[in-house]
Amino acid sequence: MHLLALNPTDSVTEGFLPAAARLGLAVTLLTDQPEAHERAYGRQDHAFPALDIVPCDVRDFAEVISRIAADGRPRAVFTNSDHLQTQAALAAEYFGLPGKDWRAALRTKNKAELRRALAAAGPDAADPAWSADPAWSADPVWSAELATGQEPATLAGLDAPYPCVVKPREGVASEDVVLVADADELVRRCVEIRARRPGAALVVEEFLDGELRTLETLGDGRTLHVLGGFRTELSPPPHFIEERLHLLPAPSPQPHTDQVLAQLRALGVGFGVCHTEYVVQGDRARLIEVNYRAIGDQCDLALAELLGIPLFEYILRTHLGEPLPDDLGARTDGRVRMEYVLADRAGRLASAPPASVTERDGVRLDYRPLRGVGEEHPLHRTNRDFLGVLRATGTDQGRIDAAVAQFLAAHRWEIV
């Protein structure tokens, strides 16, 4: 299997590479950061003997295809990177392998194109999920694009529904996503973002106020399974940083799930794993973004644990051309709370608790530091401000919440 990656991630290190090893797959990892991967997998606890790390400009699909072709005919091409889905899909199609539709991969990555595609989709009377929600197509999310080369000043006269949100068109992890109150702030924020991202295309969108949820799906092109969903709590505006997530009881709440699935079908999404974020407004599910990969920040690891299924193997098997079972056999009684400890200012991390795993009263607490003591960082106002992540799992939400509160009260994270 050829796996495309940028920087090392927990999803790959603890999820997909061990799954590939269990499936007996030799993995050629193509990356533009080979040294970082050598360091990550050179540790004793992350040793993968059937792993070959190969330098490659993975953002260039032509280079990816050329490098894979030099190895001989591949068996599968896969990536879990937000930035590389289109490249992997194009490479898979070139070699005649199972994979995502590259158009759908591009459509979901490009947030302006996603809005255009959904606005143009319209209701489908043959699809009961559409006909059950005619308000969706009549009320699309308002958006506008500041293309590469356009000056932010051109947005001054934009007839936007303030307050609204500005974000990079191909952004991730809430980086440079900000709520703006009026036209002056919109132009100012765009100038600030462009200073950090010269020439970047930006999207201005209607602010979707309401409870934020996710829908996690897995498909093989024939069957689309709903794995579950999370309720997400964010930091106060103007920034949108994930502070905690709670697994929603299965099955996922209706009618929102059917509405999200209908919109995913309109986008051409249905192969492999997908992480979709949406806001609940009454009976409507309004999409924020579609991430055509597994949910990150260790939520995928928690999901696999709670469902009690070989989730990462299932994902890889779809890219090997194997059909998914009609019933994944997933448990439905598990609960998880993902708690992210955030830096509230720039500076050096002077003290923090070490990694730990404890179990008490039916609750398992797994704490992982994400920043080392002594490291100094600016304040990013994104998930790069995470100091650590606490994964609390069990079957009783009240006990889980109590255990998290006790852990947080018993530890200190000091920045100087």
Phi, psi and omega in degrees: 000138174259123183245126180263135181209154168262254178279158176296144178225158178298325181301318180282313185295317185256348183249292190283321180293315174298324178295317178299321178296319179294332178276357180077025182268133166279135186244127168258112183264112178267127185205153173268004178230061185298324182297320179297321179288324177299319178294319184294320186261356177281344178292152185302324184276357178231041181271124179234098186296334181265027182250128177241116182265121187236126177295138180195143173281085190288348177282345181259108185297329179293320178293322178299312180298317181297318182291320178294318181299327180294338180272354187098178185296125180279162176265328179200150173236127186216149169211150171249010181278134173305321190279348191240011182296317181294318180297317179293321180294319178295318180295317179299316179295321180300320182269005179069033183256159175299143180179178179285151172294123184297332178294318178293322178296317178291319183297324181277329179288320181274104188294332176290319179291325176301314180295320179295319182294318180292321179294328183273347188295312180072164181287149177241107185298338180281348182256111183299332178293326176287309186296336178286346182223066181294340181292337184298309184289336180278349184224064180291163177287127179291138178204159175214157185240136169255100187286163175304131180095340177280141180275141178305330182300337180292346179274355185301324181263014183293132179273074185263151177277082183290147356289150179224176185245137173244140184206156173297140183299324178245031185283168177218163170057029178062018179289127180060030172261124187212145176274131180240146188268332184203182185295322180297316180291326178301310180297316182298315180294322178296321177297318180296316180296318180295332177295326178273333182231078185306126175076003184296140173285139183237159177235136174251128186227155170305138177281118181265099182270133180152182180291129180269129179229167174233158171230126181253123184232158177216126181224164177240014184091347179241310181246137176240114180264139169269115181280330183153192179202163180235151167259128188249133175252129185252161171293160179298148175301158020271357181258165187230080182253130179289122180259324178200155176227142176240132175291130179281142178302138178276148356287160183300146185301140176253156007272006189297321182300314180297323179294318178295316180298322178296320179289326175296320177297322179297331179274351182086018182269130179180002181244134179074200186264149181212142180239112185245134178250135180213161179249137177270120174234094185065236179269005183257143171250115183247121186291138169264307177200160178240118179254107188279060178197181180287150173301145186250203180053040175072002177294326179293324177294318178294320181297316179299319180296314185286323180289336180069031180234158176283071188302312183293326175294317178302316181299314180293323181298325178299322180282348172269000178088012181268136179288150175279150174294154178295331177232118182286345180073028184283143172291156179234004184261357183281150176226149177216146169234121176261117182245122181254124178274119188254140168290137179256001179198165176286157176144191182261134177283109186272327179206148180192153179290153177279174176298145180203153173226122179227158177219129182202138178053038177078011179240128177257124178251123179238108180255129178237120172294141177247354176219132183281147175299133183101343179285142179243133184218152168285173175268116185269333187062040175216188178290355172289352174272359179296127175269331179190166179230132178250122180252112182248120184233151179174205178237352182243112185297322180298316178294322178298312181297320179295319180294321177296315180300318179295319180296313182295323180290334185272353184232157180232143172239113187247126177246130180237000000 
